[in-house]
């Protein structure tokens, strides 16, 4: 059994932009931060857009899943997600996760509908192979950091810094292919190995 997920890889240029935004965020938060907080920042080279977490999977399923995905998304047109804001989950007052993603305006547009359609056909293909369907609607976002301790302190610091209200200009994420990633847990964190990728229509 191997631990796997489906994702979209980032370009080196976008990874560099994520590193820049992380550094700016760290500086903004440190100026306002009180003690008793712990933030775990994601390594930009390891950041990706997760489409579906599959969990433990029999290795014999790898090729079957690839064939199912090729049939499901081979006719889907590639789409671009503009990365334009910093957000948090679950709420700004007590955040557990810091992320970057598209603007609310983008989320109401045609490209968002196309991304949602791609996600639906991926879910259907996976469900056909007995993977559980994700009940929540898909939200394209890239995780910058996880707040391990002191969520309320971080919420106050974010409010004072104003970063959640400022638009970003850091490029875009092209959804041109879907990769199957193996995630191996180690004492220093997860190590990701790309097993295959399936391309969307250009």
N, C-alpha and C positions, 0 to 999 in steps of 0.2 A: 504493500500500500504506500502511496505517496500523497503528500499534501499539495493541493494544486488550486489555481484560480485562473480565470480568464482576464486579460488586461490589454490595455493599449500602451505601448512604449512611448517615451518622450524623446524628442530630439535633443541633442547636446545643447543647442541654443536655449531651449526652454529650461533645461536643467540648470544652466548658468543663471538664467533669470530668476529661477526659484531660489537659488543660493543667495542672490542679491536681495531678494525680498525678505528672506529669512534673517539676514544680517540687519536689515533696516528694522524689522519687527523686534528683534532682540534688543537693539539700541532703544527703540521707543518704549518697550515694556520695562527695561531695566531702570529707566529714569523714573517710572511711576510705581515700580514694584515694591511691595512690602516683603518681609521675611515669611518663611513657611510655605514657599511655593517650589514646585519641581516640574519642569517642562522638559519633555523628551522630543528633541528636534529630529525630523526625518532626514536621512542623507539624500541630497538631491539625486545622486546616481541611482538610488533605489526607489525613487518616487515614480509611480505609474498610475494610470487611471484604471481602477479595478472595475470590471464589468460584472463579474460573477465569481463569488468564492465557492469552490466546489468541495473543499474539505478533503478527507482521505479518499483516494481513488485507486482502484485496482489498475495496475500498469497495463493490463490487457485492454483497458478501455481507451488508452491514448489514441490509437489509430481510429477506432470507431467514433470517438468524439470529433476528431479532425474531419472525418468524412461527413459527419452530420453538420458541422459548422461550415464546411465548404459549400454544401448544398443550401444551407440557410442564409448565408451572408454573401455568397458569390455574386448575387444579382443586386445587392445593396450598393448604393452610390456612396463613395467616401464623403465625409463631412468634416467641417472645421469648427472647433469650439473656441471662441474668443475668451481668453482668461483676463477678466476685468475687475474682479473684486476679491477682497478677503472676507471670509465668513467664519462662523463657528457652529458647532453642534454641542449640546442640544439648544442652548440659548445664550445670549450675550452676558447675562448676569452670572451664570455659573458654567462657563465653557469647559468642555472636555476635549474638544478637537478644534484645531485651527486649520483652515483650508483656503485654497484659492480656487476660483471657478468663474463661470460666466455671470453676466449681469442679469438682473430680473427681466430687463427688456429682451435679452437674448432668449431667455427661458420661455418667452411668450411667442417666439418667432418660428419660422419654418424649419430652420436648422435644428432647433430643439426637438421638433416633431420627428425629424429624420433620425436623430440620435435615439429617441424613444422607440422608434420602429425597429432600429437595429437591435436594441436591447430586448425587445419583445421576441423577435425571431430567434435570438440566442437563447432566451429562456425556454422557448418552445422546443428547440433542438435538444437542449439539456434535459428537459422534462421527458422527452421521448426516450432518453437513456436512463431514466429513473433518478435523475438528480432533482432535489426539491426546488420548487419555484420560490423565488424571493417575493414575499408579499408586499414589500414597500416599493413605491415608485422609484425609478432610477434617477439619481441626481449626479450629474458629472462634476466631480470635484477632485482636487489633488491635496492630499493630506500634508500639511507643513509640520505640524507638531501635535503631540498629545499632552494634555495637562494631567500630571500624575498626582499632584497635591496642590491645594490652595486655589481651587477653581474660582472662588469668589474674589480673591485678591487679584487674580488675572483678569476677571471681568471688570473690576474697577479700573485696573491699569489700561485695559483696552478702551474703556469709555473715555478716560482722561486723554489718551493719546489720539483718539479720533480716527484711528486707522480703518475701522469698519465702515466709516462714512465716506472715505476717499476712494475714488475710482483708481484702478490700476491700469498701467499700460505695459504689459509684459509679453505680448505676442499671443500665439494661439496654439492649440493642440489639434493636430490633424489625425482624425480617426480613419486610417487607411488600411489597417490590418489588425487582426485580433491574435494575441499570442497566448499559448498555454504555458503558464509559469509553474515550476515546482518550487515550493517554499520549504526550506530545510531549517529547522530551529536549531540555533547554536547558543552557547552561553553569552555571546556578544550580540545576538540578534538574529533575525532571519536572513538566510542567504538564498537568493533567487536564481533559478536556472531556467533558461528559455528552452522549451521542448519542441515547439513548432509554432509557425504563424500561418494564418489564413488571410489572404488579401480581399478587400472589398473591391467592387468595380470602380475604376478610376473616375 
